[in-house]
Amino acid sequence: MCRMSALAATALALILAAEPAYAWPGRGGDKTASDKTGSDRAASDRAATAEPARASAADKAAPPAPPRPATPEERAIANRLDPLARAAFWAREAEIAPSDAEAGANLSQALRAMGKYPEAAAAAQRTLSVAPDSVEVLLELARAQIGAGRGFYAIEPARRAQALAPRDWRPLSLLGVAYEQAERPGEALAAHRQAVALAPNNPAAIGNLAMFLAGQGQTAEAEQLLRKAAAMPGAPIHVRQNLALVLGLQGRLAEAEALARQDLPPAMVESNMAYLRAANSLGASRSWDSVRGTP
């Protein structure tokens, strides 16, 4: 924030009439008229000199203009930056206007993208303290808790978001993941199926249901759903990569590698394939829980 120090301004009036005042010729020693003229001139000079000084002091003492929020165009540009730059931008916006739900949600999202899940949750909670009915901020709080593996604590904000936006599939899909982390599989399956019912052509909703089923050992149904989701227009990369994971965990490594190479650089493909080969080497003792990690 911009801070302005209060500067003490001292106006030095240069009194030009300080020179000796002489009597008018022919008036002898009578200095009355001359004294009066000099006094008037001195007052005028003091006023002329002090006026700019007063204006300068007023300018220095004036408080700075408050920072303005970014324009919609500036915000759109900021959302194309890397997560660190986005976090800095949205932190400033949230500081300018703490009740700005867009700023709070985007700050939380940027922190989450850097893996700073506690900080992302804290940013969302600060915004909710002044904007408690923001669906987007509630969803970000749920995502931050899920990212940290604290699915139980994502249930309440996801439920609140679902109550505020009952036709939105996202709160239900997040509830499904939260219930799964909280080891409540029946409620997780019901939430995922509700999400897909609301958005039957949404690849992300379908993909989340598929990954839940894969976690329950229903890999054939999970594969079918992931293939359907991956074929949809606009399917995100993670849907294809989840399909590659499910195929790889079934021992179909060549298919998994071919899918992985569609989206990932060679070094990352090699790392993922080494992971899948190690998972398959566990043989009969292999389980989904042992390799899937945190969603």
C-alpha positions in Angstrom: 0.0 0.0 0.0 1.1 3.5 -0.7 1.9 5.5 2.4 2.5 9.3 2.4 4.4 10.9 5.2 3.1 14.2 6.6 5.7 16.8 5.8 6.0 20.0 7.8 6.0 22.9 5.3 7.7 26.1 6.5 6.8 29.2 4.4 9.7 31.7 4.4 8.2 35.1 3.5 10.9 37.3 1.9 9.9 40.7 3.1 11.3 43.0 0.4 10.2 46.1 2.3 12.8 45.4 4.9 15.0 48.0 3.2 15.0 51.5 4.7 11.9 53.6 4.1 12.8 57.2 2.9 10.6 60.3 3.2 9.2 61.9 0.2 11.3 64.8 -1.0 10.4 68.1 0.5 8.7 66.5 3.5 11.6 66.8 5.8 11.8 64.1 8.4 8.2 63.0 8.1 8.3 59.3 7.3 4.6 58.6 7.9 3.6 58.3 4.2 6.7 56.3 3.4 6.3 54.0 6.3 2.7 53.3 5.3 3.6 52.6 1.7 6.4 50.2 2.8 4.1 48.4 5.2 1.5 47.9 2.5 4.1 46.6 0.1 5.5 44.2 2.7 2.0 42.8 3.4 1.4 42.3 -0.3 4.8 40.6 -0.7 4.1 38.3 2.3 0.7 37.3 0.9 2.2 36.6 -2.5 4.9 34.5 -1.1 2.8 32.6 1.5 0.0 31.7 -1.0 2.1 29.2 -3.0 3.5 27.8 0.2 0.0 27.2 1.5 -1.0 25.5 -1.7 2.2 23.3 -1.6 1.5 22.3 2.0 -2.1 21.5 1.2 -1.0 19.3 -1.8 1.5 17.5 0.4 -1.1 17.0 3.2 -3.8 15.7 0.9 -4.5 12.0 1.4 -3.6 9.7 -1.6 -6.4 8.6 -3.9 -7.7 5.2 -2.8 -6.5 2.3 -5.0 -9.1 1.3 -7.6 -10.2 -2.2 -8.4 -9.0 -3.6 -11.6 -11.3 -3.4 -14.7 -13.0 -6.5 -16.2 -10.4 -6.4 -19.0 -7.5 -6.3 -16.5 -9.0 -9.2 -14.5 -9.4 -11.3 -17.7 -5.7 -10.7 -18.5 -4.7 -11.6 -14.9 -6.5 -15.0 -15.1 -4.2 -16.0 -18.0 -1.1 -15.5 -15.8 0.8 -18.2 -14.0 -0.6 -19.2 -10.5 2.0 -17.1 -8.6 1.2 -13.9 -10.5 -2.5 -14.6 -10.3 -2.3 -15.0 -6.5 -0.5 -11.6 -6.2 -3.0 -9.9 -8.4 -6.1 -11.3 -6.7 -4.6 -10.7 -3.2 -4.4 -7.0 -4.1 -8.0 -7.1 -5.3 -9.2 -8.8 -2.2 -7.4 -6.3 0.0 -9.0 -3.4 -1.8 -12.5 -4.9 -1.4 -12.7 -7.8 1.1 -16.3 -8.5 0.1 -15.4 -9.0 -3.5 -16.4 -12.6 -4.0 -14.8 -12.9 -7.4 -11.4 -11.8 -6.0 -11.7 -14.2 -3.0 -12.6 -17.1 -5.2 -9.8 -16.5 -7.7 -7.2 -15.9 -5.0 -8.2 -19.3 -3.4 -8.0 -21.0 -6.8 -4.6 -19.6 -7.6 -3.2 -20.7 -4.2 -4.7 -24.1 -4.7 -3.1 -24.3 -8.1 0.3 -23.9 -6.3 -0.6 -26.7 -3.9 -1.1 -24.2 -1.0 -4.3 -25.8 0.2 -4.4 -24.4 3.8 -3.8 -20.9 2.4 -6.4 -21.4 -0.2 -8.9 -22.5 2.4 -8.1 -19.5 4.6 -8.5 -17.1 1.7 -12.0 -18.6 0.9 -13.0 -18.5 4.6 -12.0 -14.8 4.9 -14.2 -13.9 1.9 -17.1 -16.0 3.2 -17.0 -14.0 6.5 -18.3 -11.0 4.5 -19.9 -12.8 1.5 -21.4 -15.9 3.0 -23.7 -16.8 0.1 -21.1 -16.8 -2.7 -21.5 -20.2 -4.4 -18.1 -19.8 -6.1 -16.2 -19.2 -2.9 -18.0 -22.1 -1.2 -16.9 -24.4 -4.0 -13.3 -23.1 -3.7 -13.3 -23.8 0.0 -14.6 -27.4 -0.7 -11.9 -27.9 -3.3 -9.1 -26.6 -1.1 -10.2 -29.0 1.7 -10.4 -31.9 -0.7 -7.0 -31.1 -2.2 -5.6 -31.2 1.3 -7.2 -34.7 1.8 -9.7 -33.2 4.4 -12.8 -34.3 2.6 -14.9 -34.3 5.8 -14.4 -30.5 6.1 -15.4 -30.1 2.4 -18.9 -31.5 3.1 -20.4 -28.5 4.8 -19.4 -25.8 2.2 -20.4 -28.2 -0.6 -23.8 -28.7 0.9 -24.3 -25.0 1.4 -23.3 -24.4 -2.3 -25.7 -27.1 -3.4 -28.6 -25.5 -1.4 -27.9 -22.1 -3.0 -27.6 -23.6 -6.5 -29.7 -26.8 -6.6 -29.4 -27.1 -10.4 -25.6 -26.8 -10.5 -23.8 -30.2 -10.8 -20.5 -29.0 -9.3 -21.5 -29.0 -5.6 -22.8 -32.5 -5.9 -19.7 -33.7 -7.7 -17.5 -32.2 -5.0 -19.8 -33.7 -2.4 -19.2 -37.1 -4.0 -15.4 -36.7 -3.6 -15.7 -35.3 -0.1 -17.9 -38.3 1.0 -15.5 -40.7 -0.5 -12.6 -39.1 1.4 -14.7 -39.3 4.5 -15.3 -43.0 3.9 -19.0 -42.7 3.2 -19.2 -44.6 -0.1 -23.0 -44.9 -0.3 -23.5 -41.1 0.0 -20.6 -40.6 -2.4 -22.1 -42.7 -5.1 -25.5 -41.0 -4.7 -24.0 -37.6 -5.0 -22.0 -38.5 -8.1 -25.0 -40.0 -9.8 -27.1 -36.9 -9.0 -24.4 -34.7 -10.5 -24.4 -36.7 -13.7 -28.2 -36.6 -13.8 -28.0 -32.8 -13.7 -25.2 -32.7 -16.4 -25.4 -35.9 -18.5 -23.1 -34.4 -21.2 -20.5 -33.0 -18.9 -17.2 -34.9 -19.2 -16.0 -33.7 -15.8 -19.1 -34.9 -13.9 -19.0 -38.3 -15.7 -15.2 -38.6 -15.1 -15.7 -38.0 -11.4 -18.3 -40.8 -11.2 -16.0 -43.1 -13.2 -13.1 -42.5 -10.8 -15.3 -43.2 -7.8 -16.3 -46.5 -9.4 -12.7 -47.4 -10.2 -11.9 -46.8 -6.5 -14.6 -49.3 -5.7 -13.1 -51.9 -8.0 -15.6 -51.5 -10.8 -13.0 -50.9 -13.4 -15.0 -52.1 -16.4 -17.8 -49.6 -15.8 -15.3 -46.9 -15.0 -13.5 -47.5 -18.3 -16.7 -47.3 -20.2 -17.7 -44.0 -18.6 -14.2 -42.5 -19.1 -14.2 -43.5 -22.8 -17.5 -41.8 -23.2 -16.3 -38.6 -21.3 -13.0 -38.5 -23.2 -14.8 -38.5 -26.6 -16.9 -35.5 -25.7 -16.1 -32.1 -27.1 -14.1 -30.0 -24.6 -13.1 -33.0 -22.5 -10.3 -31.8 -20.1 -6.9 -33.5 -20.3 -7.3 -35.1 -16.9 -10.2 -37.2 -18.2 -8.0 -38.9 -20.8 -5.2 -39.3 -18.3 -7.6 -40.9 -15.8 -8.6 -43.3 -18.5 -4.9 -44.1 -19.1 -4.6 -44.7 -15.3 -7.5 -47.1 -15.3 -6.2 -49.0 -18.3 -2.7 -49.2 -16.8 -3.9 -50.5 -13.5 -5.7 -53.3 -15.5 -2.3 -54.2 -17.0 -3.0 -52.7 -20.4 0.1 -50.7 -20.4 0.5 -50.2 -24.2 -3.0 -48.6 -24.4 -2.3 -46.5 -21.3 1.0 -45.2 -22.8 -0.6 -44.3 -26.1 -3.2 -42.2 -24.3 -0.7 -40.6 -22.0 1.4 -39.4 -25.0 -1.5 -37.5 -26.4 -1.2 -34.8 -23.7 2.0 -35.2 -21.7 5.7 -34.6 -22.5 7.9 -37.6 -22.9 9.6 -37.3 -19.5 6.3 -37.2 -17.7 5.0 -40.2 -19.7 8.0 -42.2 -18.7 7.5 -41.3 -15.0 3.8 -42.3 -15.2 4.5 -45.5 -17.0 7.2 -46.4 -14.4 4.5 -45.8 -11.7 2.0 -48.1 -13.5 4.6 -50.8 -14.0 5.4 -50.7 -10.3 1.7 -50.9 -9.5 1.2 -53.9 -11.7 4.3 -55.6 -10.2 2.4 -55.8 -6.9 0.3 -58.6 -8.5 -2.6 -59.9 -6.5 -1.9 -57.6 -3.6 -2.4 -54.5 -5.8 -5.3 -52.4 -4.7 -6.7 -49.1 -6.0 -6.2 -47.5 -2.6 -2.5 -48.3 -2.7 -1.8 -46.4 -5.8 -4.4 -43.7 -6.4 -3.2 -41.0 -4.0 -5.1 -37.9 -3.3 -7.5 -36.8 -6.0 
